[in-house]
């Protein structure tokens, strides 16, 4: 009986830890009838990533149609419907790209429209999967503007290649 309770306690504590580490974002759409391109952001939530996502959205809100979805909806994103796909996730310990991100990238005909951002304990590591380089940063509020600018530059670069 005691072992059963210990097992249940372990299960609930583990579930609590996982749900506390990765929160859902508020999904939204910024419609723009005059949009020159379409951007989708698939992300999980943290104060740091939310701030960066808001900065990226503010940069493009006047020129783009923007959809924001939870990271768990990544496999449902119609790659051809967007000019840029920004994935914001947390680095998985020792493994870099998590399986959802890997599976999505594996399903694509090409990855030229994908930009990946990871919060990572060691932002100096270089994460790459099938030619997609991830921009990484530790979750430091002082770095928010720098990280947002790096993402905006990378998105701008791929949008200019599309033209």
DSSP file (Angstrom, degrees, kcal/mol; ACC not computed):
  #  RESIDUE AA STRUCTURE BP1 BP2  ACC     N-H-->O    O-->H-N    N-H-->O    O-->H-N    TCO  KAPPA ALPHA  PHI   PSI    X-CA   Y-CA   Z-CA
    1    1 A X     >        0   0    0      0, 0.0     4,-2.0     0, 0.0     5,-0.2   0.000 360.0 360.0 360.0 -43.6    0.0    0.0    0.0
    2    2 A X  H  >  +     0   0    0      1,-0.2     4,-2.4     2,-0.2     5,-0.2   0.895 360.0  52.9 -63.2 -39.6    2.8    2.4    0.9
    3    3 A X  H  > S+     0   0    0      1,-0.2     4,-2.4     2,-0.2    -1,-0.2   0.888 107.0  52.8 -62.6 -39.5    4.6    1.7   -2.4
    4    4 A X  H  > S+     0   0    0      2,-0.2     4,-2.3     1,-0.2    -1,-0.2   0.914 110.2  46.9 -63.1 -43.0    1.4    2.5   -4.3
    5    5 A X  H  X S+     0   0    0     -4,-2.0     4,-2.8     2,-0.2    -2,-0.2   0.890 111.1  52.1 -66.7 -38.8    1.1    5.9   -2.5
    6    6 A X  H  X S+     0   0    0     -4,-2.4     4,-2.6     2,-0.2    -2,-0.2   0.905 109.7  50.0 -62.3 -40.4    4.7    6.6   -3.2
    7    7 A X  H  X S+     0   0    0     -4,-2.4     4,-2.3     2,-0.2    -2,-0.2   0.911 112.1  46.7 -64.1 -42.7    4.2    5.9   -6.8
    8    8 A X  H  X S+     0   0    0     -4,-2.3     4,-2.4     2,-0.2    -2,-0.2   0.911 112.5  49.9 -65.5 -42.0    1.2    8.2   -7.0
    9    9 A X  H  X S+     0   0    0     -4,-2.8     4,-2.5     2,-0.2     5,-0.2   0.925 110.7  49.8 -62.0 -44.6    3.0   10.9   -5.2
   10   10 A X  H  X S+     0   0    0     -4,-2.6     4,-2.5     1,-0.2    -2,-0.2   0.920 110.6  50.7 -59.2 -44.7    6.0   10.5   -7.6
   11   11 A X  H  X S+     0   0    0     -4,-2.3     4,-2.5     1,-0.2    -2,-0.2   0.926 112.6  44.9 -60.1 -47.3    3.6   10.7  -10.6
   12   12 A X  H  X S+     0   0    0     -4,-2.4     4,-2.2     2,-0.2    -1,-0.2   0.880 113.4  49.4 -69.2 -38.0    1.9   13.9   -9.3
   13   13 A X  H  X S+     0   0    0     -4,-2.5     4,-2.3    -5,-0.2    -1,-0.2   0.922 112.5  48.4 -65.7 -43.0    5.2   15.7   -8.4
   14   14 A X  H  X S+     0   0    0     -4,-2.5     4,-2.3    -5,-0.2    -2,-0.2   0.923 112.1  48.8 -62.0 -45.0    6.6   14.8  -11.8
   15   15 A X  H  X S+     0   0    0     -4,-2.5     4,-2.2     1,-0.2    -1,-0.2   0.894 110.8  51.3 -62.3 -39.8    3.5   16.1  -13.6
   16   16 A X  H  X S+     0   0    0     -4,-2.2     4,-2.0     2,-0.2    -1,-0.2   0.908 109.4  49.9 -64.0 -43.0    3.6   19.3  -11.5
   17   17 A X  H  X S+     0   0    0     -4,-2.3     4,-1.8     1,-0.2    -2,-0.2   0.935 111.9  47.5 -62.2 -46.8    7.3   19.9  -12.4
   18   18 A X  H  X S+     0   0    0     -4,-2.3     4,-1.2     1,-0.2    -1,-0.2   0.890 113.4  47.0 -64.9 -38.9    6.7   19.4  -16.1
   19   19 A X  H  < S+     0   0    0     -4,-2.2    -1,-0.2     1,-0.2    -2,-0.2   0.816 111.5  51.9 -73.8 -27.8    3.6   21.7  -16.2
   20   20 A X  H  < S+     0   0    0     -4,-2.0    -1,-0.2    -5,-0.2    -2,-0.2   0.824 108.4  51.6 -74.4 -30.4    5.4   24.4  -14.2
   21   21 A X  H  < S+     0   0    0     -4,-1.8     2,-0.5     1,-0.2    -2,-0.2   0.778 116.8  36.0 -78.3 -26.9    8.4   24.4  -16.5
   22   22 A X  S  < S-     0   0    0     -4,-1.2     2,-0.3    -5,-0.2    -1,-0.2  -0.922  72.3-174.6-134.7 108.0    6.5   24.8  -19.7
   23   23 A X  B     -A   45   0A   0     22,-1.2    22,-2.6    -2,-0.5     2,-0.2  -0.713  28.3-110.6-101.7 151.5    3.3   27.0  -19.8
   24   24 A X        -     0   0    0     -2,-0.3     2,-0.2    20,-0.2    20,-0.1  -0.489  30.7-133.6 -74.3 149.4    0.9   27.4  -22.6
   25   25 A X        -     0   0    0     18,-0.4     2,-0.8    -2,-0.2    45,-0.1  -0.540  27.3 -97.2 -94.2 166.7    0.9   30.8  -24.3
   26   26 A X        -     0   0    0     -2,-0.2     2,-0.1    43,-0.1    -1,-0.0  -0.784  43.1-134.6 -84.2 113.6   -2.2   32.7  -25.2
   27   27 A X        +     0   0    0     -2,-0.8     2,-0.3    40,-0.0    42,-0.2  -0.448  37.5 161.5 -71.4 141.3   -2.9   31.9  -28.9
   28   28 A X  E     -B   68   0B   0     40,-1.3    40,-2.9    -2,-0.1     2,-0.4  -0.969  32.1-141.5-154.3 164.4   -3.7   34.9  -31.0
   29   29 A X  E     -B   67   0B   0     -2,-0.3     2,-0.8    38,-0.2    38,-0.2  -0.998   5.6-156.7-133.5 131.1   -3.8   36.3  -34.5
   30   30 A X  E     -B   66   0B   0     36,-3.3    36,-1.9    -2,-0.4     2,-0.2  -0.899  21.7-153.3-105.3 101.7   -2.9   39.7  -35.6
   31   31 A X        +     0   0    0     -2,-0.8     2,-0.3    34,-0.2    33,-0.1  -0.486  18.9 174.9 -74.4 142.4   -4.8   40.3  -38.8
   32   32 A X    >   -     0   0    0     -2,-0.2     3,-1.9     1,-0.1    -2,-0.0  -0.786  17.5-166.0-149.3 102.6   -3.3   42.7  -41.3
   33   33 A X  T 3  S+     0   0    0      1,-0.3    -1,-0.1    -2,-0.3    32,-0.1   0.739  94.1  49.2 -63.4 -21.3   -5.1   43.0  -44.7
   34   34 A X  T 3  S+     0   0    0     30,-0.1    -1,-0.3    28,-0.1    31,-0.0   0.165  82.1 147.0-100.3  17.6   -2.1   44.9  -46.2
   35   35 A X    <   -     0   0    0     -3,-1.9    29,-0.3     1,-0.2    28,-0.1  -0.250  38.9-160.6 -60.8 136.0    0.4   42.3  -44.9
   36   36 A X  S    S+     0   0    0     27,-2.9     2,-0.3     1,-0.2    28,-0.2   0.593  76.5   7.1 -91.0 -12.6    3.4   41.8  -47.1
   37   37 A X  E    S-c   64   0B   0     26,-0.9    28,-2.2     2,-0.0     2,-0.4  -0.978  70.2-118.3-158.3 169.3    4.1   38.4  -45.5
   38   38 A X  E     -c   65   0B   0     -2,-0.3    45,-2.5    26,-0.2    46,-1.5  -0.960  25.6-173.2-118.5 129.3    2.8   35.8  -43.0
   39   39 A X  E     -cd  66  84B   0     26,-2.9    28,-2.3    -2,-0.4     2,-0.4  -0.963   4.7-166.9-121.5 135.5    4.6   34.9  -39.9
   40   40 A X  E     -cd  67  85B   0     44,-2.0    46,-3.0    -2,-0.4     2,-0.5  -0.985   4.3-160.7-121.1 138.4    3.7   32.1  -37.4
   41   41 A X  E     -cd  68  86B   0     26,-2.8    28,-2.7    -2,-0.4     2,-0.5  -0.973   3.8-170.5-118.1 119.1    5.3   31.8  -34.0
   42   42 A X  E     +cd  69  87B   0     44,-2.7    46,-2.8    -2,-0.5     2,-0.3  -0.951  29.9 143.8-108.1 122.9    5.1   28.5  -32.2
   43   43 A X  E     -cd  70  88B   0     26,-2.1    28,-1.7    -2,-0.5   -18,-0.4  -0.964  46.5-131.3-152.2 162.0    6.2   28.8  -28.6
   44   44 A X        -     0   0    0     44,-1.1     2,-0.4    -2,-0.3   -20,-0.2  -0.634  44.9-101.0-105.7 179.6    5.9   27.8  -25.0
   45   45 A X  B     +A   23   0A   0    -22,-2.6   -22,-1.2    -2,-0.2     2,-0.3  -0.831  48.6 139.1-115.8 139.8    5.7   30.4  -22.4
   46   46 A X     >  -     0   0    0     -2,-0.4     4,-3.0   -24,-0.1     5,-0.3  -0.917  60.3-104.2-156.0 162.4    8.1   32.0  -19.9
   47   47 A X  H  > S+     0   0    0     -2,-0.3     4,-1.9     1,-0.2     5,-0.1   0.915 122.2  47.5 -56.6 -42.5    8.4   35.6  -18.8
   48   48 A X  H  > S+     0   0    0      2,-0.2     4,-2.0     1,-0.2    -1,-0.2   0.948 115.2  42.4 -65.0 -51.0   11.6   35.8  -20.9
   49   49 A X  H  > S+     0   0    0      1,-0.2     4,-2.9     2,-0.2     5,-0.2   0.861 112.1  55.6 -66.9 -34.6   10.2   34.2  -24.1
   50   50 A X  H  X S+     0   0    0     -4,-3.0     4,-2.3     2,-0.2    -1,-0.2   0.913 108.3  48.3 -62.9 -41.3    7.0   36.1  -23.8
   51   51 A X  H  X S+     0   0    0     -4,-1.9     4,-1.9    -5,-0.3    -2,-0.2   0.915 113.5  46.4 -65.2 -43.2    8.9   39.4  -23.7
   52   52 A X  H  X S+     0   0    0     -4,-2.0     4,-2.4     2,-0.2    -2,-0.2   0.924 111.8  51.3 -65.6 -44.0   10.9   38.4  -26.8
   53   53 A X  H  X S+     0   0    0     -4,-2.9     4,-2.8     1,-0.2    -2,-0.2   0.912 109.3  51.1 -59.0 -43.2    7.9   37.2  -28.6
   54   54 A X  H  X S+     0   0    0     -4,-2.3     4,-2.6     1,-0.2    -1,-0.2   0.890 109.5  50.5 -61.8 -39.6    6.1   40.5  -27.9
   55   55 A X  H  X S+     0   0    0     -4,-1.9     4,-1.8     2,-0.2    -2,-0.2   0.914 112.0  46.9 -65.6 -42.2    9.1   42.5  -29.2
   56   56 A X  H  X S+     0   0    0     -4,-2.4     4,-1.5     2,-0.2    -2,-0.2   0.931 113.1  49.2 -64.2 -44.8    9.2   40.4  -32.4
   57   57 A X  H  X S+     0   0    0     -4,-2.8     4,-1.6     1,-0.2    -2,-0.2   0.911 109.5  51.8 -62.1 -42.6    5.4   40.8  -32.9
   58   58 A X  H  < S+     0   0    0     -4,-2.6     4,-0.3     1,-0.2    -1,-0.2   0.861 107.0  54.6 -62.3 -34.9    5.7   44.6  -32.3
   59   59 A X  H  < S+     0   0    0     -4,-1.8    -1,-0.2     1,-0.2     3,-0.2   0.876 120.8  28.8 -65.3 -36.9    8.4   44.8  -35.0
   60   60 A X  H >X S+     0   0    0     -4,-1.5     4,-1.6    -3,-0.2     3,-1.6   0.464  88.1 101.0-105.0  -2.8    6.2   43.1  -37.6
   61   61 A X  T 3< S+     0   0    0     -4,-1.6    -1,-0.1     1,-0.3    -3,-0.1   0.762  85.0  47.9 -61.3 -26.8    2.7   44.0  -36.7
   62   62 A X  T 34 S+     0   0    0     -4,-0.3    -1,-0.3    -3,-0.2    -2,-0.1   0.585 123.2  30.7 -88.9  -9.8    2.3   46.7  -39.3
   63   63 A X  T <4 S+     0   0    0     -3,-1.6   -27,-2.9   -28,-0.1   -26,-0.9   0.418 114.3  54.3-126.0  -1.2    3.7   44.7  -42.2
   64   64 A X  E  <  - c   0  37B   0     -4,-1.6     2,-0.5   -29,-0.3   -26,-0.2  -0.950  68.1-125.7-138.7 152.4    2.7   41.1  -41.4
   65   65 A X  E     - c   0  38B   0    -28,-2.2   -26,-2.9    -2,-0.3     2,-0.5  -0.874  40.5-162.4 -87.0 128.9   -0.1   38.8  -40.6
   66   66 A X  E     -Bc  30  39B   0    -36,-1.9   -36,-3.3    -2,-0.5     2,-0.4  -0.969  15.6-173.1-125.2 127.2    1.0   37.0  -37.4
   67   67 A X  E     -Bc  29  40B   0    -28,-2.3   -26,-2.8    -2,-0.5     2,-0.5  -0.943   6.8-162.9-111.8 139.2   -0.4   33.8  -35.9
   68   68 A X  E     +Bc  28  41B   0    -40,-2.9   -40,-1.3    -2,-0.4     2,-0.3  -0.990  16.7 168.6-123.4 125.1    0.8   32.7  -32.4
   69   69 A X  E     - c   0  42B   0    -28,-2.7   -26,-2.1    -2,-0.5   -43,-0.1  -0.911  39.2 -93.1-132.4 158.8    0.2   29.1  -31.4
   70   70 A X  E >   - c   0  43B   0     -2,-0.3     3,-2.2   -28,-0.2   -26,-0.2  -0.384  38.1-115.8 -67.0 149.5    1.3   26.8  -28.6
   71   71 A X  G >  S+     0   0    0    -28,-1.7     3,-1.8     1,-0.3     4,-0.2   0.788 112.3  68.0 -58.1 -30.3    4.4   24.7  -29.3
   72   72 A X  G 3  S+     0   0    0      1,-0.3    -1,-0.3   -29,-0.2     3,-0.2   0.578  94.2  59.0 -71.0  -5.8    2.3   21.5  -29.1
   73   73 A X  G X  S+     0   0    0     -3,-2.2     3,-1.6     1,-0.2     4,-0.3   0.261  72.3 108.7-100.7  10.4    0.5   22.6  -32.2
   74   74 A X  G X  S+     0   0    0     -3,-1.8     3,-1.7     1,-0.3    -1,-0.2   0.880  72.0  56.8 -54.2 -43.7    3.7   22.6  -34.2
   75   75 A X  G 3  S+     0   0    0      1,-0.3    -1,-0.3    -3,-0.2    -2,-0.1   0.674 102.9  56.8 -67.8 -14.6    2.8   19.5  -36.2
   76   76 A X  G <  S+     0   0    0     -3,-1.6     2,-0.4     2,-0.1    -1,-0.3   0.414  78.2 116.3 -94.2   1.7   -0.4   21.2  -37.4
   77   77 A X    <   -     0   0    0     -3,-1.7     2,-1.1    -4,-0.3     3,-0.1  -0.574  65.0-136.2 -76.2 126.3    1.3   24.2  -39.0
   78   78 A X    >   -     0   0    0     -2,-0.4     3,-1.8     1,-0.2     4,-0.3  -0.718  16.2-162.9 -81.8 100.0    0.9   24.4  -42.7
   79   79 A X  G >  S+     0   0    0     -2,-1.1     3,-1.3     1,-0.3    -1,-0.2   0.834  85.4  56.3 -54.8 -38.8    4.4   25.3  -43.7
   80   80 A X  G 3  S+     0   0    0      1,-0.2    -1,-0.3    -3,-0.1    -2,-0.1   0.664  96.2  65.5 -72.0 -15.6    3.3   26.5  -47.2
   81   81 A X  G <  S+     0   0    0     -3,-1.8     2,-0.3     2,-0.0    -1,-0.2   0.545  99.9  60.1 -82.7  -6.7    0.9   29.0  -45.7
   82   82 A X    <   -     0   0    0     -3,-1.3   -43,-0.2    -4,-0.3     3,-0.1  -0.891  60.3-153.9-126.9 152.3    3.7   31.1  -44.1
   83   83 A X  S    S+     0   0    0    -45,-2.5     2,-0.3    -2,-0.3   -44,-0.2   0.668  90.9  21.0 -90.9 -22.0    6.7   33.0  -45.2
   84   84 A X  E     -d   39   0B   0    -46,-1.5   -44,-2.0     2,-0.0     2,-0.5  -0.991  61.4-161.2-149.1 140.5    8.4   32.6  -41.9
   85   85 A X  E     -de  40 114B   0     28,-3.0    30,-2.8    -2,-0.3     2,-0.6  -0.977   9.7-166.9-123.5 115.2    8.1   30.1  -39.0
   86   86 A X  E     -de  41 115B   0    -46,-3.0   -44,-2.7    -2,-0.5     2,-0.5  -0.912   2.8-166.6-104.4 122.6    9.6   31.1  -35.7
   87   87 A X  E     -de  42 116B   0     28,-2.9    30,-3.1    -2,-0.6     2,-0.5  -0.942   2.3-170.9-110.7 124.3    9.9   28.3  -33.1
   88   88 A X  E     +de  43 117B   0    -46,-2.8   -44,-1.1    -2,-0.5     2,-0.3  -0.965  24.3 142.0-119.3 118.4   10.6   29.4  -29.5
   89   89 A X  E     - e   0 118B   0     28,-2.8    30,-1.8    -2,-0.5     2,-0.4  -0.839  49.5 -99.1-144.6 175.6   11.4   26.6  -27.1
   90   90 A X  E     - e   0 119B   0     -2,-0.3     2,-0.2    28,-0.3    30,-0.2  -0.856  44.4-107.9-101.4 140.7   13.6   25.6  -24.2
   91   91 A X        -     0   0    0     28,-3.0     2,-0.4    -2,-0.4     6,-0.2  -0.477  30.6-127.6 -68.5 134.0   16.7   23.5  -24.8
   92   92 A X  B >>  -G   96   0C   0      4,-2.1     4,-1.8    -2,-0.2     3,-1.7  -0.686  37.9 -93.3 -83.4 134.6   16.3   19.9  -23.6
   93   93 A X  T 34 S-     0   0    0     -2,-0.4    -1,-0.1     1,-0.3    27,-0.0  -0.210 100.7 -11.9 -53.1 128.9   19.2   18.9  -21.4
   94   94 A X  T 34 S+     0   0    0      1,-0.1    -1,-0.3    -3,-0.0    -2,-0.0   0.318 131.0  68.7  66.1  -5.2   22.0   17.2  -23.3
   95   95 A X  T <4 S-     0   0    0     -3,-1.7     2,-0.6     1,-0.2    -2,-0.2   0.600  73.5-158.6-121.6 -11.2   19.9   16.9  -26.4
   96   96 A X  B  < S+G   92   0C   0     -4,-1.8    -4,-2.1    31,-0.0    -1,-0.2  -0.569  70.0  48.0  71.7-117.1   19.3   20.3  -27.9
   97   97 A X  S    S-     0   0    0     -2,-0.6    -6,-0.1    -6,-0.2     2,-0.1  -0.336  84.2-130.3 -63.3 131.7   16.2   20.2  -30.1
   98   98 A X     >  -     0   0    0     -8,-0.2     4,-2.5     1,-0.1     5,-0.2  -0.331  27.1-102.1 -78.3 168.7   13.2   18.4  -28.5
   99   99 A X  H  > S+     0   0    0      1,-0.2     4,-3.1     2,-0.2     5,-0.2   0.844 119.1  56.1 -63.8 -35.7   11.4   15.7  -30.4
  100  100 A X  H  > S+     0   0    0      2,-0.2     4,-2.1     1,-0.2    -1,-0.2   0.936 111.9  43.5 -60.2 -45.0    8.4   17.9  -31.4
  101  101 A X  H  > S+     0   0    0      2,-0.2     4,-2.6     1,-0.2     5,-0.2   0.928 115.2  48.7 -66.8 -44.9   10.8   20.4  -33.1
  102  102 A X  H  X S+     0   0    0     -4,-2.5     4,-2.8     1,-0.2    -2,-0.2   0.933 111.4  49.6 -60.2 -46.3   12.8   17.6  -34.7
  103  103 A X  H  X S+     0   0    0     -4,-3.1     4,-1.4     2,-0.2    -1,-0.2   0.891 111.5  49.3 -61.8 -39.3    9.7   15.9  -36.0
  104  104 A X  H  X S+     0   0    0     -4,-2.1     4,-0.6    -5,-0.2     3,-0.4   0.950 112.7  46.1 -64.9 -48.0    8.4   19.1  -37.4
  105  105 A X  H >< S+     0   0    0     -4,-2.6     3,-1.1     1,-0.2    -2,-0.2   0.901 110.7  54.2 -61.7 -40.5   11.7   19.9  -39.2
  106  106 A X  H 3< S+     0   0    0     -4,-2.8    -1,-0.2     1,-0.2    -2,-0.2   0.812 105.1  55.1 -61.6 -29.9   11.9   16.3  -40.5
  107  107 A X  H 3< S+     0   0    0     -4,-1.4    -1,-0.2    -3,-0.4    -2,-0.2   0.587  89.4  98.9 -81.0  -9.8    8.4   16.7  -42.0
  108  108 A X  S << S-     0   0    0     -3,-1.1     3,-0.1    -4,-0.6    -3,-0.0  -0.492  71.7-138.4 -83.5 146.3    9.3   19.8  -44.0
  109  109 A X  S    S-     0   0    0      1,-0.2     2,-0.3    -2,-0.2    -1,-0.1   0.813  92.5 -11.8 -68.0 -28.4   10.2   19.8  -47.7
  110  110 A X        -     0   0    0     -5,-0.0    -1,-0.2    -3,-0.0     3,-0.2  -0.941  59.7-135.4-157.9 169.8   13.0   22.3  -46.8
  111  111 A X    >   +     0   0    0     -2,-0.3     3,-1.6     1,-0.1    -6,-0.0   0.126  64.7 117.4-119.6  21.4   13.8   24.4  -43.8
  112  112 A X  T 3  S+     0   0    0      1,-0.3    -1,-0.1    20,-0.0     0, 0.0   0.668  78.2  48.6 -67.3 -16.4   14.6   27.7  -45.4
  113  113 A X  T 3  S+     0   0    0     -3,-0.2   -28,-3.0   -29,-0.1     2,-0.4   0.299  90.0 105.0-103.9   8.5   11.7   29.5  -43.7
  114  114 A X  E <   +e   85   0B   0     -3,-1.6     2,-0.4   -30,-0.2   -28,-0.2  -0.776  41.0 180.0-101.1 132.1   12.4   28.2  -40.1
  115  115 A X  E     -e   86   0B   0    -30,-2.8   -28,-2.9    -2,-0.4     2,-0.4  -0.998  12.3-162.4-123.9 131.8   14.0   30.3  -37.3
  116  116 A X  E     -ef  87 134B   0     17,-0.7    19,-2.9    -2,-0.4     2,-0.4  -0.945   8.2-172.8-120.5 136.0   14.5   28.6  -34.0
  117  117 A X  E     -ef  88 135B   0    -30,-3.1   -28,-2.8    -2,-0.4     2,-0.4  -0.996   6.6-173.6-125.6 131.5   15.2   30.2  -30.6
  118  118 A X  E     -ef  89 136B   0     17,-2.7    19,-1.6    -2,-0.4     2,-0.5  -0.969  23.0-140.9-121.0 136.7   16.1   28.2  -27.5
  119  119 A X  E     +ef  90 137B   0    -30,-1.8   -28,-3.0    -2,-0.4     2,-0.3  -0.851  40.1 178.1 -84.0 135.3   16.5   29.4  -23.9
  120  120 A X        -     0   0    0     17,-1.9     3,-0.4    -2,-0.5    19,-0.1  -0.990  44.7-131.0-144.6 146.7   19.5   27.4  -22.7
  121  121 A X  S    S+     0   0    0     -2,-0.3     2,-0.6     1,-0.3    -1,-0.1   0.850 110.9  37.1 -63.8 -34.3   21.6   27.0  -19.7
  122  122 A X    >   +     0   0    0      1,-0.1     3,-1.6    15,-0.1    -1,-0.3  -0.825  68.4 179.8-120.3  90.8   24.7   27.3  -21.8
  123  123 A X  T 3  S+     0   0    0     -2,-0.6    13,-0.3    -3,-0.4    -1,-0.1   0.577  75.4  71.3 -69.9  -6.9   24.0   29.9  -24.5
  124  124 A X  T 3  S+     0   0    0      2,-0.1    -1,-0.3    -3,-0.1     2,-0.0   0.705  75.9  98.8 -80.4 -19.8   27.5   29.4  -25.9
  125  125 A X  S <  S-     0   0    0     -3,-1.6     2,-0.7     1,-0.1    11,-0.1  -0.371  74.6-131.9 -64.7 147.2   26.6   26.0  -27.3
  126  126 A X        -     0   0    0      9,-0.1     2,-0.5     2,-0.0     9,-0.1  -0.911  20.3-161.4-104.6 113.8   25.8   25.9  -30.9
  127  127 A X        +     0   0    0     -2,-0.7     7,-2.8     7,-0.5     2,-0.4  -0.832  17.4 165.5 -99.3 129.0   22.6   23.9  -31.6
  128  128 A X  E     +H  133   0D   0     -2,-0.5     2,-0.4     5,-0.2     5,-0.2  -0.998  13.2 179.3-143.9 137.5   22.0   22.7  -35.1
  129  129 A X  E >  S-H  132   0D   0      3,-1.9     3,-2.0    -2,-0.4    -2,-0.0  -0.933  75.4 -23.4-142.2 119.1   19.6   20.2  -36.6
  130  130 A X  T 3  S-     0   0    0     -2,-0.4   -19,-0.1     1,-0.3     3,-0.1   0.861 128.8 -46.2  50.0  43.0   19.4   19.4  -40.3
  131  131 A X  T 3  S+     0   0    0      1,-0.2     2,-0.7     0, 0.0    -1,-0.3   0.433 109.9 122.8  84.9  -1.1   20.9   22.8  -41.2
  132  132 A X  E <   -H  129   0D   0     -3,-2.0    -3,-1.9   -17,-0.0     2,-0.4  -0.854  48.6-156.0 -96.3 113.5   18.7   24.8  -38.9
  133  133 A X  E     -H  128   0D   0     -2,-0.7   -17,-0.7    -5,-0.2     2,-0.4  -0.739   9.7-140.3 -87.4 133.3   20.8   26.8  -36.5
  134  134 A X  E     -f  116   0B   0     -7,-2.8    -7,-0.5    -2,-0.4     2,-0.5  -0.765   5.9-135.7 -94.0 137.7   19.2   27.8  -33.2
  135  135 A X  E     -f  117   0B   0    -19,-2.9   -17,-2.7    -2,-0.4     2,-0.3  -0.792  32.9-165.0 -83.1 132.0   19.7   31.2  -31.6
  136  136 A X  E     +f  118   0B   0     -2,-0.5     2,-0.3   -13,-0.3   -17,-0.2  -0.898  18.3 161.9-125.2 151.9   20.3   30.6  -27.9
  137  137 A X  E     -f  119   0B   0    -19,-1.6   -17,-1.9    -2,-0.3     2,-0.2  -0.966  37.9-113.0-160.0 148.8   20.3   32.7  -24.8
  138  138 A X        -     0   0    0     -2,-0.3     2,-2.4   -19,-0.2     5,-0.1  -0.533  49.8 -97.6 -75.4 155.1   20.0   32.3  -21.1
  139  139 A X        +     0   0    0     -2,-0.2     2,-0.6   -19,-0.1    -1,-0.1  -0.445  70.0 146.5 -78.8  72.9   16.8   33.7  -19.7
  140  140 A X    >   -     0   0    0     -2,-2.4     3,-2.7     1,-0.1     4,-0.4  -0.947  46.5-146.0-112.7 118.3   18.3   37.1  -18.6
  141  141 A X  G >  S+     0   0    0     -2,-0.6     3,-1.4     1,-0.3     4,-0.3   0.808  99.0  63.7 -52.7 -31.9   16.0   40.1  -18.8
  142  142 A X  G 3  S+     0   0    0      1,-0.2    -1,-0.3     2,-0.1     4,-0.3   0.702 101.8  51.8 -65.6 -18.0   19.0   42.3  -19.7
  143  143 A X  G <> S+     0   0    0     -3,-2.7     4,-2.7     1,-0.1     5,-0.3   0.432  79.1  99.2 -97.0  -1.7   19.4   40.2  -22.9
  144  144 A X  H <> S+     0   0    0     -3,-1.4     4,-2.7    -4,-0.4     5,-0.2   0.908  84.4  45.2 -56.0 -48.4   15.8   40.5  -24.2
  145  145 A X  H  > S+     0   0    0     -4,-0.3     4,-2.4     1,-0.2    -1,-0.2   0.908 113.9  49.8 -64.0 -42.2   16.5   43.3  -26.7
  146  146 A X  H  > S+     0   0    0     -4,-0.3     4,-2.1     2,-0.2    -1,-0.2   0.928 113.2  45.7 -61.5 -46.1   19.6   41.7  -28.0
  147  147 A X  H  X S+     0   0    0     -4,-2.7     4,-2.4     2,-0.2    -2,-0.2   0.928 112.4  50.5 -65.5 -45.1   17.9   38.3  -28.5
  148  148 A X  H  X S+     0   0    0     -4,-2.7     4,-2.6    -5,-0.3    -1,-0.2   0.912 110.6  50.4 -59.2 -42.5   14.8   40.0  -30.2
  149  149 A X  H  X S+     0   0    0     -4,-2.4     4,-2.5    -5,-0.2    -1,-0.2   0.885 108.5  52.0 -64.2 -38.8   17.1   41.9  -32.5
  150  150 A X  H  X S+     0   0    0     -4,-2.1     4,-2.2     2,-0.2    -1,-0.2   0.923 112.2  46.2 -61.7 -43.9   18.9   38.7  -33.5
  151  151 A X  H  X S+     0   0    0     -4,-2.4     4,-2.7     2,-0.2     5,-0.2   0.921 112.2  50.1 -65.2 -43.7   15.6   37.0  -34.3
  152  152 A X  H  X S+     0   0    0     -4,-2.6     4,-2.9     1,-0.2    -2,-0.2   0.913 110.8  49.9 -61.5 -43.1   14.3   40.0  -36.3
  153  153 A X  H  X S+     0   0    0     -4,-2.5     4,-2.3     2,-0.2    -1,-0.2   0.907 111.9  47.9 -62.0 -41.8   17.6   40.1  -38.3
  154  154 A X  H  X S+     0   0    0     -4,-2.2     4,-2.1     2,-0.2    -2,-0.2   0.909 113.6  46.8 -67.3 -41.6   17.3   36.4  -39.0
  155  155 A X  H  X S+     0   0    0     -4,-2.7     4,-2.4     2,-0.2    -2,-0.2   0.927 112.3  50.6 -64.7 -44.7   13.7   36.6  -40.1
  156  156 A X  H  X S+     0   0    0     -4,-2.9     4,-2.2    -5,-0.2    -2,-0.2   0.905 109.1  52.6 -58.4 -41.9   14.4   39.7  -42.2
  157  157 A X  H  X S+     0   0    0     -4,-2.3     4,-1.4     1,-0.2    -1,-0.2   0.925 111.6  43.9 -61.7 -46.1   17.3   37.8  -43.9
  158  158 A X  H  X S+     0   0    0     -4,-2.1     4,-1.3     1,-0.2    -1,-0.2   0.851 111.8  53.7 -71.9 -31.1   15.1   34.8  -44.8
  159  159 A X  H  X S+     0   0    0     -4,-2.4     4,-0.9     1,-0.2    -1,-0.2   0.876 107.5  51.3 -68.0 -36.2   12.2   37.1  -46.0
  160  160 A X  H  < S+     0   0    0     -4,-2.2     3,-0.2     1,-0.2    -1,-0.2   0.827 107.5  53.2 -69.0 -30.6   14.7   38.9  -48.3
  161  161 A X  H  < S+     0   0    0     -4,-1.4    -1,-0.2     1,-0.2    -2,-0.2   0.812 103.2  58.8 -70.1 -29.6   15.8   35.6  -49.7
  162  162 A X  H  <        0   0    0     -4,-1.3    -1,-0.2     1,-0.2    -2,-0.2   0.783 360.0 360.0 -69.5 -28.0   12.1   34.7  -50.4
  163  163 A X     <        0   0    0     -4,-0.9    -1,-0.2    -3,-0.2    -2,-0.1   0.490 360.0 360.0 -72.9 360.0   11.7   37.8  -52.7
